[in-house]
Amino acid sequence: MPLVVNVDVMLARRKMRLNELAEKVGITPQNLSVLKTGKARAIRFSTLEKLCEVLECQPGDLFAFESDAASGGDAAA
């Protein structure tokens, strides 16, 4: 997957648990888990804004883009 989700990295840096973050952001722990594992198909800007506010970070700290070539995938596929 070209989009890498680093929510778990930010959670560790902030010494925060998933349930605590979910409560502060206002989403269910299940939905946050789906996002954290990279299985979410979309994220609302309001949720992204709240994540950044609570974790004191920028969107680029939570997500990174890796090209298929960088991840060893076949770009033609």
mmJSON file of the N, C-alpha and C atoms, coordinates in Angstrom:
{"data_MODEL":{"atom_site":{
"group_PDB":["ATOM","ATOM","ATOM","ATOM","ATOM","ATOM","ATOM","ATOM","ATOM","ATOM","ATOM","ATOM","ATOM","ATOM","ATOM","ATOM","ATOM","ATOM","ATOM","ATOM","ATOM","ATOM","ATOM","ATOM","ATOM","ATOM","ATOM","ATOM","ATOM","ATOM","ATOM","ATOM","ATOM","ATOM","ATOM","ATOM","ATOM","ATOM","ATOM","ATOM","ATOM","ATOM","ATOM","ATOM","ATOM","ATOM","ATOM","ATOM","ATOM","ATOM","ATOM","ATOM","ATOM","ATOM","ATOM","ATOM","ATOM","ATOM","ATOM","ATOM","ATOM","ATOM","ATOM","ATOM","ATOM","ATOM","ATOM","ATOM","ATOM","ATOM","ATOM","ATOM","ATOM","ATOM","ATOM","ATOM","ATOM","ATOM","ATOM","ATOM","ATOM","ATOM","ATOM","ATOM","ATOM","ATOM","ATOM","ATOM","ATOM","ATOM","ATOM","ATOM","ATOM","ATOM","ATOM","ATOM","ATOM","ATOM","ATOM","ATOM","ATOM","ATOM","ATOM","ATOM","ATOM","ATOM","ATOM","ATOM","ATOM","ATOM","ATOM","ATOM","ATOM","ATOM","ATOM","ATOM","ATOM","ATOM","ATOM","ATOM","ATOM","ATOM","ATOM","ATOM","ATOM","ATOM","ATOM","ATOM","ATOM","ATOM","ATOM","ATOM","ATOM","ATOM","ATOM","ATOM","ATOM","ATOM","ATOM","ATOM","ATOM","ATOM","ATOM","ATOM","ATOM","ATOM","ATOM","ATOM","ATOM","ATOM","ATOM","ATOM","ATOM","ATOM","ATOM","ATOM","ATOM","ATOM","ATOM","ATOM","ATOM","ATOM","ATOM","ATOM","ATOM","ATOM","ATOM","ATOM","ATOM","ATOM","ATOM","ATOM","ATOM","ATOM","ATOM","ATOM","ATOM","ATOM","ATOM","ATOM","ATOM","ATOM","ATOM","ATOM","ATOM","ATOM","ATOM","ATOM","ATOM","ATOM","ATOM","ATOM","ATOM","ATOM","ATOM","ATOM","ATOM","ATOM","ATOM","ATOM","ATOM","ATOM","ATOM","ATOM","ATOM","ATOM","ATOM","ATOM","ATOM","ATOM","ATOM","ATOM","ATOM","ATOM","ATOM","ATOM","ATOM","ATOM","ATOM","ATOM","ATOM","ATOM","ATOM","ATOM","ATOM","ATOM","ATOM","ATOM","ATOM","ATOM","ATOM"],
"id":[1,2,3,4,5,6,7,8,9,10,11,12,13,14,15,16,17,18,19,20,21,22,23,24,25,26,27,28,29,30,31,32,33,34,35,36,37,38,39,40,41,42,43,44,45,46,47,48,49,50,51,52,53,54,55,56,57,58,59,60,61,62,63,64,65,66,67,68,69,70,71,72,73,74,75,76,77,78,79,80,81,82,83,84,85,86,87,88,89,90,91,92,93,94,95,96,97,98,99,100,101,102,103,104,105,106,107,108,109,110,111,112,113,114,115,116,117,118,119,120,121,122,123,124,125,126,127,128,129,130,131,132,133,134,135,136,137,138,139,140,141,142,143,144,145,146,147,148,149,150,151,152,153,154,155,156,157,158,159,160,161,162,163,164,165,166,167,168,169,170,171,172,173,174,175,176,177,178,179,180,181,182,183,184,185,186,187,188,189,190,191,192,193,194,195,196,197,198,199,200,201,202,203,204,205,206,207,208,209,210,211,212,213,214,215,216,217,218,219,220,221,222,223,224,225,226,227,228,229,230,231],
"type_symbol":["N","C","C","N","C","C","N","C","C","N","C","C","N","C","C","N","C","C","N","C","C","N","C","C","N","C","C","N","C","C","N","C","C","N","C","C","N","C","C","N","C","C","N","C","C","N","C","C","N","C","C","N","C","C","N","C","C","N","C","C","N","C","C","N","C","C","N","C","C","N","C","C","N","C","C","N","C","C","N","C","C","N","C","C","N","C","C","N","C","C","N","C","C","N","C","C","N","C","C","N","C","C","N","C","C","N","C","C","N","C","C","N","C","C","N","C","C","N","C","C","N","C","C","N","C","C","N","C","C","N","C","C","N","C","C","N","C","C","N","C","C","N","C","C","N","C","C","N","C","C","N","C","C","N","C","C","N","C","C","N","C","C","N","C","C","N","C","C","N","C","C","N","C","C","N","C","C","N","C","C","N","C","C","N","C","C","N","C","C","N","C","C","N","C","C","N","C","C","N","C","C","N","C","C","N","C","C","N","C","C","N","C","C","N","C","C","N","C","C","N","C","C","N","C","C","N","C","C","N","C","C"],
"label_atom_id":["N","CA","C","N","CA","C","N","CA","C","N","CA","C","N","CA","C","N","CA","C","N","CA","C","N","CA","C","N","CA","C","N","CA","C","N","CA","C","N","CA","C","N","CA","C","N","CA","C","N","CA","C","N","CA","C","N","CA","C","N","CA","C","N","CA","C","N","CA","C","N","CA","C","N","CA","C","N","CA","C","N","CA","C","N","CA","C","N","CA","C","N","CA","C","N","CA","C","N","CA","C","N","CA","C","N","CA","C","N","CA","C","N","CA","C","N","CA","C","N","CA","C","N","CA","C","N","CA","C","N","CA","C","N","CA","C","N","CA","C","N","CA","C","N","CA","C","N","CA","C","N","CA","C","N","CA","C","N","CA","C","N","CA","C","N","CA","C","N","CA","C","N","CA","C","N","CA","C","N","CA","C","N","CA","C","N","CA","C","N","CA","C","N","CA","C","N","CA","C","N","CA","C","N","CA","C","N","CA","C","N","CA","C","N","CA","C","N","CA","C","N","CA","C","N","CA","C","N","CA","C","N","CA","C","N","CA","C","N","CA","C","N","CA","C","N","CA","C","N","CA","C","N","CA","C","N","CA","C","N","CA","C","N","CA","C","N","CA","C"],
"label_alt_id":[null,null,null,null,null,null,null,null,null,null,null,null,null,null,null,null,null,null,null,null,null,null,null,null,null,null,null,null,null,null,null,null,null,null,null,null,null,null,null,null,null,null,null,null,null,null,null,null,null,null,null,null,null,null,null,null,null,null,null,null,null,null,null,null,null,null,null,null,null,null,null,null,null,null,null,null,null,null,null,null,null,null,null,null,null,null,null,null,null,null,null,null,null,null,null,null,null,null,null,null,null,null,null,null,null,null,null,null,null,null,null,null,null,null,null,null,null,null,null,null,null,null,null,null,null,null,null,null,null,null,null,null,null,null,null,null,null,null,null,null,null,null,null,null,null,null,null,null,null,null,null,null,null,null,null,null,null,null,null,null,null,null,null,null,null,null,null,null,null,null,null,null,null,null,null,null,null,null,null,null,null,null,null,null,null,null,null,null,null,null,null,null,null,null,null,null,null,null,null,null,null,null,null,null,null,null,null,null,null,null,null,null,null,null,null,null,null,null,null,null,null,null,null,null,null,null,null,null,null,null,null],
"label_comp_id":["MET","MET","MET","PRO","PRO","PRO","LEU","LEU","LEU","VAL","VAL","VAL","VAL","VAL","VAL","ASN","ASN","ASN","VAL","VAL","VAL","ASP","ASP","ASP","VAL","VAL","VAL","MET","MET","MET","LEU","LEU","LEU","ALA","ALA","ALA","ARG","ARG","ARG","ARG","ARG","ARG","LYS","LYS","LYS","MET","MET","MET","ARG","ARG","ARG","LEU","LEU","LEU","ASN","ASN","ASN","GLU","GLU","GLU","LEU","LEU","LEU","ALA","ALA","ALA","GLU","GLU","GLU","LYS","LYS","LYS","VAL","VAL","VAL","GLY","GLY","GLY","ILE","ILE","ILE","THR","THR","THR","PRO","PRO","PRO","GLN","GLN","GLN","ASN","ASN","ASN","LEU","LEU","LEU","SER","SER","SER","VAL","VAL","VAL","LEU","LEU","LEU","LYS","LYS","LYS","THR","THR","THR","GLY","GLY","GLY","LYS","LYS","LYS","ALA","ALA","ALA","ARG","ARG","ARG","ALA","ALA","ALA","ILE","ILE","ILE","ARG","ARG","ARG","PHE","PHE","PHE","SER","SER","SER","THR","THR","THR","LEU","LEU","LEU","GLU","GLU","GLU","LYS","LYS","LYS","LEU","LEU","LEU","CYS","CYS","CYS","GLU","GLU","GLU","VAL","VAL","VAL","LEU","LEU","LEU","GLU","GLU","GLU","CYS","CYS","CYS","GLN","GLN","GLN","PRO","PRO","PRO","GLY","GLY","GLY","ASP","ASP","ASP","LEU","LEU","LEU","PHE","PHE","PHE","ALA","ALA","ALA","PHE","PHE","PHE","GLU","GLU","GLU","SER","SER","SER","ASP","ASP","ASP","ALA","ALA","ALA","ALA","ALA","ALA","SER","SER","SER","GLY","GLY","GLY","GLY","GLY","GLY","ASP","ASP","ASP","ALA","ALA","ALA","ALA","ALA","ALA","ALA","ALA","ALA"],
"label_asym_id":["A","A","A","A","A","A","A","A","A","A","A","A","A","A","A","A","A","A","A","A","A","A","A","A","A","A","A","A","A","A","A","A","A","A","A","A","A","A","A","A","A","A","A","A","A","A","A","A","A","A","A","A","A","A","A","A","A","A","A","A","A","A","A","A","A","A","A","A","A","A","A","A","A","A","A","A","A","A","A","A","A","A","A","A","A","A","A","A","A","A","A","A","A","A","A","A","A","A","A","A","A","A","A","A","A","A","A","A","A","A","A","A","A","A","A","A","A","A","A","A","A","A","A","A","A","A","A","A","A","A","A","A","A","A","A","A","A","A","A","A","A","A","A","A","A","A","A","A","A","A","A","A","A","A","A","A","A","A","A","A","A","A","A","A","A","A","A","A","A","A","A","A","A","A","A","A","A","A","A","A","A","A","A","A","A","A","A","A","A","A","A","A","A","A","A","A","A","A","A","A","A","A","A","A","A","A","A","A","A","A","A","A","A","A","A","A","A","A","A","A","A","A","A","A","A","A","A","A","A","A","A"],
"label_entity_id":["1","1","1","1","1","1","1","1","1","1","1","1","1","1","1","1","1","1","1","1","1","1","1","1","1","1","1","1","1","1","1","1","1","1","1","1","1","1","1","1","1","1","1","1","1","1","1","1","1","1","1","1","1","1","1","1","1","1","1","1","1","1","1","1","1","1","1","1","1","1","1","1","1","1","1","1","1","1","1","1","1","1","1","1","1","1","1","1","1","1","1","1","1","1","1","1","1","1","1","1","1","1","1","1","1","1","1","1","1","1","1","1","1","1","1","1","1","1","1","1","1","1","1","1","1","1","1","1","1","1","1","1","1","1","1","1","1","1","1","1","1","1","1","1","1","1","1","1","1","1","1","1","1","1","1","1","1","1","1","1","1","1","1","1","1","1","1","1","1","1","1","1","1","1","1","1","1","1","1","1","1","1","1","1","1","1","1","1","1","1","1","1","1","1","1","1","1","1","1","1","1","1","1","1","1","1","1","1","1","1","1","1","1","1","1","1","1","1","1","1","1","1","1","1","1","1","1","1","1","1","1"],
"label_seq_id":[1,1,1,2,2,2,3,3,3,4,4,4,5,5,5,6,6,6,7,7,7,8,8,8,9,9,9,10,10,10,11,11,11,12,12,12,13,13,13,14,14,14,15,15,15,16,16,16,17,17,17,18,18,18,19,19,19,20,20,20,21,21,21,22,22,22,23,23,23,24,24,24,25,25,25,26,26,26,27,27,27,28,28,28,29,29,29,30,30,30,31,31,31,32,32,32,33,33,33,34,34,34,35,35,35,36,36,36,37,37,37,38,38,38,39,39,39,40,40,40,41,41,41,42,42,42,43,43,43,44,44,44,45,45,45,46,46,46,47,47,47,48,48,48,49,49,49,50,50,50,51,51,51,52,52,52,53,53,53,54,54,54,55,55,55,56,56,56,57,57,57,58,58,58,59,59,59,60,60,60,61,61,61,62,62,62,63,63,63,64,64,64,65,65,65,66,66,66,67,67,67,68,68,68,69,69,69,70,70,70,71,71,71,72,72,72,73,73,73,74,74,74,75,75,75,76,76,76,77,77,77],
"pdbx_PDB_ins_code":[null,null,null,null,null,null,null,null,null,null,null,null,null,null,null,null,null,null,null,null,null,null,null,null,null,null,null,null,null,null,null,null,null,null,null,null,null,null,null,null,null,null,null,null,null,null,null,null,null,null,null,null,null,null,null,null,null,null,null,null,null,null,null,null,null,null,null,null,null,null,null,null,null,null,null,null,null,null,null,null,null,null,null,null,null,null,null,null,null,null,null,null,null,null,null,null,null,null,null,null,null,null,null,null,null,null,null,null,null,null,null,null,null,null,null,null,null,null,null,null,null,null,null,null,null,null,null,null,null,null,null,null,null,null,null,null,null,null,null,null,null,null,null,null,null,null,null,null,null,null,null,null,null,null,null,null,null,null,null,null,null,null,null,null,null,null,null,null,null,null,null,null,null,null,null,null,null,null,null,null,null,null,null,null,null,null,null,null,null,null,null,null,null,null,null,null,null,null,null,null,null,null,null,null,null,null,null,null,null,null,null,null,null,null,null,null,null,null,null,null,null,null,null,null,null,null,null,null,null,null,null],
"Cartn_x":[0.847,0.0,0.89,0.668,1.522,1.334,0.18,-0.05,0.231,1.197,1.588,0.983,0.328,-0.311,0.598,0.962,1.883,1.209,-0.072,-0.789,-0.171,0.209,0.803,2.121,2.885,4.144,3.859,2.863,2.523,1.937,1.17,0.645,1.794,2.784,3.933,4.708,4.91,5.647,4.924,3.607,2.81,2.462,2.928,2.635,1.133,0.387,-1.072,-1.597,-2.68,-3.307,-4.367,-4.651,-5.62,-6.988,-7.438,-8.754,-8.802,-7.716,-7.651,-7.738,-6.991,-7.02,-8.409,-9.012,-10.349,-11.344,-11.263,-12.183,-11.972,-10.714,-10.417,-10.798,-10.687,-11.01,-12.517,-13.188,-14.629,-15.026,-14.195,-14.532,-14.411,-14.953,-14.892,-13.483,-13.073,-11.772,-11.681,-12.804,-12.811,-12.486,-13.098,-12.819,-11.38,-10.86,-9.47,-8.533,-8.881,-8.077,-8.05,-9.191,-9.261,-8.347,-8.359,-7.485,-6.02,-5.713,-4.337,-3.714,-4.519,-4.006,-3.962,-4.41,-4.361,-5.508,-6.551,-7.681,-8.801,-8.698,-9.728,-9.641,-10.78,-10.814,-10.833,-11.201,-11.292,-11.212,-10.942,-10.956,-11.56,-12.423,-13.017,-11.958,-12.017,-11.082,-11.251,-12.483,-12.713,-12.039,-12.029,-11.347,-9.844,-9.333,-7.902,-7.468,-8.277,-7.977,-7.909,-8.867,-8.903,-7.722,-7.373,-6.207,-4.947,-4.773,-3.593,-3.601,-4.775,-4.894,-4.52,-5.082,-4.842,-3.396,-2.858,-1.493,-0.434,-0.886,0.019,1.008,0.424,1.251,0.617,1.264,0.779,0.287,-0.598,-1.062,0.088,1.159,2.314,3.02,2.779,3.332,2.532,1.281,0.396,0.392,0.684,0.627,1.873,2.317,3.441,3.09,3.574,3.338,4.604,4.485,5.602,5.211,6.059,5.774,5.934,5.305,5.417,6.86,7.637,9.041,9.821,9.524,10.228,9.861,8.632,8.204,8.447,9.071,9.401,8.279,7.199,6.07,6.307,5.461,5.554,4.686,5.288,4.564,3.592,3.827,2.969,1.723,1.678,0.546,-0.694],
"Cartn_y":[-1.179,0.0,1.239,2.162,3.349,4.32,4.318,5.229,4.49,4.995,4.384,5.202,4.531,5.189,5.048,6.18,6.191,6.6,6.318,6.681,5.973,4.711,3.975,4.591,5.145,5.815,7.042,7.826,9.025,8.668,7.592,7.135,6.789,6.089,5.711,6.945,7.883,9.107,9.914,9.884,10.649,9.82,8.563,7.638,7.603,7.394,7.399,6.062,5.618,4.365,4.655,3.652,3.785,4.216,3.612,3.958,5.403,5.881,7.273,8.237,7.935,8.786,8.782,7.604,7.502,8.361,8.307,9.098,10.593,11.028,12.453,12.96,12.086,12.474,12.395,11.514,11.379,10.33,9.299,8.179,6.893,5.816,4.553,3.972,3.206,2.533,1.619,1.023,0.15,0.938,2.117,2.94,3.434,3.789,4.22,3.067,1.866,0.689,0.428,0.594,0.428,1.444,2.667,3.702,3.361,2.966,2.686,1.543,0.552,-0.596,-0.355,0.822,1.147,0.568,0.084,-0.526,0.463,1.681,2.694,3.154,3.37,3.832,5.344,6.01,7.469,7.962,9.255,9.889,11.276,11.651,12.991,14.011,15.176,16.24,16.62,16.583,16.931,15.925,14.653,13.629,13.82,14.09,14.333,15.55,16.592,17.808,17.51,16.741,16.414,15.512,14.552,13.7,14.549,15.485,16.353,17.242,17.725,18.578,17.798,16.61,15.807,15.313,14.885,14.35,15.438,16.688,17.826,17.545,17.298,16.965,17.526,17.282,17.673,16.423,16.572,15.403,14.561,15.207,14.483,13.621,13.881,13.029,11.737,11.768,10.609,9.729,10.326,9.598,9.872,8.856,9.012,8.288,8.816,8.195,7.5,6.224,5.466,5.034,5.352,4.908,3.397,2.783,1.334,0.907,1.723,1.389,1.359,2.292,2.354,1.186,0.676,-0.424,-1.785,-1.794,-3.054,-3.607,-2.862,-3.312,-3.058,-3.617,-3.435,-2.255,-1.189,0.031,-0.201,-1.203,-1.458,-2.25,-2.789,-3.644,-2.84],
"Cartn_z":[0.0,0.0,0.0,-0.917,-0.984,0.178,0.834,1.95,3.258,4.003,5.275,6.407,7.331,8.472,9.687,10.277,11.416,12.723,12.856,14.077,15.278,15.11,16.225,16.681,15.75,16.09,16.948,16.546,17.311,18.675,18.738,20.031,20.975,20.468,21.298,21.746,20.845,21.198,22.267,22.233,23.201,24.438,24.438,25.548,25.835,24.763,24.839,24.329,24.903,24.48,23.417,22.615,21.532,22.07,23.155,23.713,24.184,24.764,25.228,24.047,22.984,21.789,21.166,21.052,20.463,21.234,22.56,23.387,23.176,23.13,22.963,21.576,20.575,19.201,18.955,19.686,19.521,18.505,18.347,17.472,18.284,17.754,18.486,18.39,19.395,19.311,18.088,17.695,16.52,15.253,15.101,13.917,13.918,15.082,15.168,14.83,15.253,14.933,13.429,12.775,11.317,10.638,11.119,10.566,10.825,12.048,12.459,11.654,11.303,10.558,9.052,8.613,7.192,6.391,7.058,6.361,6.056,6.571,6.313,4.864,4.258,2.868,2.776,3.875,3.88,5.318,5.463,6.773,6.605,7.51,7.464,7.869,7.245,7.619,9.083,9.572,10.98,11.917,11.53,12.334,12.263,11.072,10.905,11.715,11.671,12.428,13.927,14.424,15.852,16.233,15.374,15.631,15.773,14.848,14.882,16.124,16.493,17.676,18.944,19.104,20.306,20.365,19.217,19.184,19.009,18.847,18.653,17.52,16.337,15.182,13.912,12.801,11.483,10.754,9.754,9.007,8.437,8.03,7.498,8.525,9.811,10.86,10.993,10.573,10.695,9.455,8.301,7.038,6.209,5.481,4.562,3.267,2.166,0.865,0.417,0.074,-0.49,-1.891,-2.847,-4.211,-4.279,-5.262,-5.425,-5.626,-6.313,-6.553,-5.245,-4.337,-3.053,-2.157,-2.294,-1.437,-2.077,-3.257,-3.911,-4.77,-4.923,-5.727,-7.201,-8.031,-9.473,-9.873,-10.365,-10.716,-11.87,-12.707,-13.856,-13.474,-12.298,-11.893,-11.626],
"occupancy":[1.0,1.0,1.0,1.0,1.0,1.0,1.0,1.0,1.0,1.0,1.0,1.0,1.0,1.0,1.0,1.0,1.0,1.0,1.0,1.0,1.0,1.0,1.0,1.0,1.0,1.0,1.0,1.0,1.0,1.0,1.0,1.0,1.0,1.0,1.0,1.0,1.0,1.0,1.0,1.0,1.0,1.0,1.0,1.0,1.0,1.0,1.0,1.0,1.0,1.0,1.0,1.0,1.0,1.0,1.0,1.0,1.0,1.0,1.0,1.0,1.0,1.0,1.0,1.0,1.0,1.0,1.0,1.0,1.0,1.0,1.0,1.0,1.0,1.0,1.0,1.0,1.0,1.0,1.0,1.0,1.0,1.0,1.0,1.0,1.0,1.0,1.0,1.0,1.0,1.0,1.0,1.0,1.0,1.0,1.0,1.0,1.0,1.0,1.0,1.0,1.0,1.0,1.0,1.0,1.0,1.0,1.0,1.0,1.0,1.0,1.0,1.0,1.0,1.0,1.0,1.0,1.0,1.0,1.0,1.0,1.0,1.0,1.0,1.0,1.0,1.0,1.0,1.0,1.0,1.0,1.0,1.0,1.0,1.0,1.0,1.0,1.0,1.0,1.0,1.0,1.0,1.0,1.0,1.0,1.0,1.0,1.0,1.0,1.0,1.0,1.0,1.0,1.0,1.0,1.0,1.0,1.0,1.0,1.0,1.0,1.0,1.0,1.0,1.0,1.0,1.0,1.0,1.0,1.0,1.0,1.0,1.0,1.0,1.0,1.0,1.0,1.0,1.0,1.0,1.0,1.0,1.0,1.0,1.0,1.0,1.0,1.0,1.0,1.0,1.0,1.0,1.0,1.0,1.0,1.0,1.0,1.0,1.0,1.0,1.0,1.0,1.0,1.0,1.0,1.0,1.0,1.0,1.0,1.0,1.0,1.0,1.0,1.0,1.0,1.0,1.0,1.0,1.0,1.0,1.0,1.0,1.0,1.0,1.0,1.0,1.0,1.0,1.0,1.0,1.0,1.0],
"B_iso_or_equiv":[0.0,0.0,0.0,0.0,0.0,0.0,0.0,0.0,0.0,0.0,0.0,0.0,0.0,0.0,0.0,0.0,0.0,0.0,0.0,0.0,0.0,0.0,0.0,0.0,0.0,0.0,0.0,0.0,0.0,0.0,0.0,0.0,0.0,0.0,0.0,0.0,0.0,0.0,0.0,0.0,0.0,0.0,0.0,0.0,0.0,0.0,0.0,0.0,0.0,0.0,0.0,0.0,0.0,0.0,0.0,0.0,0.0,0.0,0.0,0.0,0.0,0.0,0.0,0.0,0.0,0.0,0.0,0.0,0.0,0.0,0.0,0.0,0.0,0.0,0.0,0.0,0.0,0.0,0.0,0.0,0.0,0.0,0.0,0.0,0.0,0.0,0.0,0.0,0.0,0.0,0.0,0.0,0.0,0.0,0.0,0.0,0.0,0.0,0.0,0.0,0.0,0.0,0.0,0.0,0.0,0.0,0.0,0.0,0.0,0.0,0.0,0.0,0.0,0.0,0.0,0.0,0.0,0.0,0.0,0.0,0.0,0.0,0.0,0.0,0.0,0.0,0.0,0.0,0.0,0.0,0.0,0.0,0.0,0.0,0.0,0.0,0.0,0.0,0.0,0.0,0.0,0.0,0.0,0.0,0.0,0.0,0.0,0.0,0.0,0.0,0.0,0.0,0.0,0.0,0.0,0.0,0.0,0.0,0.0,0.0,0.0,0.0,0.0,0.0,0.0,0.0,0.0,0.0,0.0,0.0,0.0,0.0,0.0,0.0,0.0,0.0,0.0,0.0,0.0,0.0,0.0,0.0,0.0,0.0,0.0,0.0,0.0,0.0,0.0,0.0,0.0,0.0,0.0,0.0,0.0,0.0,0.0,0.0,0.0,0.0,0.0,0.0,0.0,0.0,0.0,0.0,0.0,0.0,0.0,0.0,0.0,0.0,0.0,0.0,0.0,0.0,0.0,0.0,0.0,0.0,0.0,0.0,0.0,0.0,0.0,0.0,0.0,0.0,0.0,0.0,0.0],
"pdbx_formal_charge":[null,null,null,null,null,null,null,null,null,null,null,null,null,null,null,null,null,null,null,null,null,null,null,null,null,null,null,null,null,null,null,null,null,null,null,null,null,null,null,null,null,null,null,null,null,null,null,null,null,null,null,null,null,null,null,null,null,null,null,null,null,null,null,null,null,null,null,null,null,null,null,null,null,null,null,null,null,null,null,null,null,null,null,null,null,null,null,null,null,null,null,null,null,null,null,null,null,null,null,null,null,null,null,null,null,null,null,null,null,null,null,null,null,null,null,null,null,null,null,null,null,null,null,null,null,null,null,null,null,null,null,null,null,null,null,null,null,null,null,null,null,null,null,null,null,null,null,null,null,null,null,null,null,null,null,null,null,null,null,null,null,null,null,null,null,null,null,null,null,null,null,null,null,null,null,null,null,null,null,null,null,null,null,null,null,null,null,null,null,null,null,null,null,null,null,null,null,null,null,null,null,null,null,null,null,null,null,null,null,null,null,null,null,null,null,null,null,null,null,null,null,null,null,null,null,null,null,null,null,null,null],
"auth_seq_id":[1,1,1,2,2,2,3,3,3,4,4,4,5,5,5,6,6,6,7,7,7,8,8,8,9,9,9,10,10,10,11,11,11,12,12,12,13,13,13,14,14,14,15,15,15,16,16,16,17,17,17,18,18,18,19,19,19,20,20,20,21,21,21,22,22,22,23,23,23,24,24,24,25,25,25,26,26,26,27,27,27,28,28,28,29,29,29,30,30,30,31,31,31,32,32,32,33,33,33,34,34,34,35,35,35,36,36,36,37,37,37,38,38,38,39,39,39,40,40,40,41,41,41,42,42,42,43,43,43,44,44,44,45,45,45,46,46,46,47,47,47,48,48,48,49,49,49,50,50,50,51,51,51,52,52,52,53,53,53,54,54,54,55,55,55,56,56,56,57,57,57,58,58,58,59,59,59,60,60,60,61,61,61,62,62,62,63,63,63,64,64,64,65,65,65,66,66,66,67,67,67,68,68,68,69,69,69,70,70,70,71,71,71,72,72,72,73,73,73,74,74,74,75,75,75,76,76,76,77,77,77],
"auth_comp_id":["MET","MET","MET","PRO","PRO","PRO","LEU","LEU","LEU","VAL","VAL","VAL","VAL","VAL","VAL","ASN","ASN","ASN","VAL","VAL","VAL","ASP","ASP","ASP","VAL","VAL","VAL","MET","MET","MET","LEU","LEU","LEU","ALA","ALA","ALA","ARG","ARG","ARG","ARG","ARG","ARG","LYS","LYS","LYS","MET","MET","MET","ARG","ARG","ARG","LEU","LEU","LEU","ASN","ASN","ASN","GLU","GLU","GLU","LEU","LEU","LEU","ALA","ALA","ALA","GLU","GLU","GLU","LYS","LYS","LYS","VAL","VAL","VAL","GLY","GLY","GLY","ILE","ILE","ILE","THR","THR","THR","PRO","PRO","PRO","GLN","GLN","GLN","ASN","ASN","ASN","LEU","LEU","LEU","SER","SER","SER","VAL","VAL","VAL","LEU","LEU","LEU","LYS","LYS","LYS","THR","THR","THR","GLY","GLY","GLY","LYS","LYS","LYS","ALA","ALA","ALA","ARG","ARG","ARG","ALA","ALA","ALA","ILE","ILE","ILE","ARG","ARG","ARG","PHE","PHE","PHE","SER","SER","SER","THR","THR","THR","LEU","LEU","LEU","GLU","GLU","GLU","LYS","LYS","LYS","LEU","LEU","LEU","CYS","CYS","CYS","GLU","GLU","GLU","VAL","VAL","VAL","LEU","LEU","LEU","GLU","GLU","GLU","CYS","CYS","CYS","GLN","GLN","GLN","PRO","PRO","PRO","GLY","GLY","GLY","ASP","ASP","ASP","LEU","LEU","LEU","PHE","PHE","PHE","ALA","ALA","ALA","PHE","PHE","PHE","GLU","GLU","GLU","SER","SER","SER","ASP","ASP","ASP","ALA","ALA","ALA","ALA","ALA","ALA","SER","SER","SER","GLY","GLY","GLY","GLY","GLY","GLY","ASP","ASP","ASP","ALA","ALA","ALA","ALA","ALA","ALA","ALA","ALA","ALA"],
"auth_asym_id":["A","A","A","A","A","A","A","A","A","A","A","A","A","A","A","A","A","A","A","A","A","A","A","A","A","A","A","A","A","A","A","A","A","A","A","A","A","A","A","A","A","A","A","A","A","A","A","A","A","A","A","A","A","A","A","A","A","A","A","A","A","A","A","A","A","A","A","A","A","A","A","A","A","A","A","A","A","A","A","A","A","A","A","A","A","A","A","A","A","A","A","A","A","A","A","A","A","A","A","A","A","A","A","A","A","A","A","A","A","A","A","A","A","A","A","A","A","A","A","A","A","A","A","A","A","A","A","A","A","A","A","A","A","A","A","A","A","A","A","A","A","A","A","A","A","A","A","A","A","A","A","A","A","A","A","A","A","A","A","A","A","A","A","A","A","A","A","A","A","A","A","A","A","A","A","A","A","A","A","A","A","A","A","A","A","A","A","A","A","A","A","A","A","A","A","A","A","A","A","A","A","A","A","A","A","A","A","A","A","A","A","A","A","A","A","A","A","A","A","A","A","A","A","A","A","A","A","A","A","A","A"],
"auth_atom_id":["N","CA","C","N","CA","C","N","CA","C","N","CA","C","N","CA","C","N","CA","C","N","CA","C","N","CA","C","N","CA","C","N","CA","C","N","CA","C","N","CA","C","N","CA","C","N","CA","C","N","CA","C","N","CA","C","N","CA","C","N","CA","C","N","CA","C","N","CA","C","N","CA","C","N","CA","C","N","CA","C","N","CA","C","N","CA","C","N","CA","C","N","CA","C","N","CA","C","N","CA","C","N","CA","C","N","CA","C","N","CA","C","N","CA","C","N","CA","C","N","CA","C","N","CA","C","N","CA","C","N","CA","C","N","CA","C","N","CA","C","N","CA","C","N","CA","C","N","CA","C","N","CA","C","N","CA","C","N","CA","C","N","CA","C","N","CA","C","N","CA","C","N","CA","C","N","CA","C","N","CA","C","N","CA","C","N","CA","C","N","CA","C","N","CA","C","N","CA","C","N","CA","C","N","CA","C","N","CA","C","N","CA","C","N","CA","C","N","CA","C","N","CA","C","N","CA","C","N","CA","C","N","CA","C","N","CA","C","N","CA","C","N","CA","C","N","CA","C","N","CA","C","N","CA","C","N","CA","C","N","CA","C","N","CA","C","N","CA","C"],
"pdbx_PDB_model_num":[1,1,1,1,1,1,1,1,1,1,1,1,1,1,1,1,1,1,1,1,1,1,1,1,1,1,1,1,1,1,1,1,1,1,1,1,1,1,1,1,1,1,1,1,1,1,1,1,1,1,1,1,1,1,1,1,1,1,1,1,1,1,1,1,1,1,1,1,1,1,1,1,1,1,1,1,1,1,1,1,1,1,1,1,1,1,1,1,1,1,1,1,1,1,1,1,1,1,1,1,1,1,1,1,1,1,1,1,1,1,1,1,1,1,1,1,1,1,1,1,1,1,1,1,1,1,1,1,1,1,1,1,1,1,1,1,1,1,1,1,1,1,1,1,1,1,1,1,1,1,1,1,1,1,1,1,1,1,1,1,1,1,1,1,1,1,1,1,1,1,1,1,1,1,1,1,1,1,1,1,1,1,1,1,1,1,1,1,1,1,1,1,1,1,1,1,1,1,1,1,1,1,1,1,1,1,1,1,1,1,1,1,1,1,1,1,1,1,1,1,1,1,1,1,1,1,1,1,1,1,1]
}}}
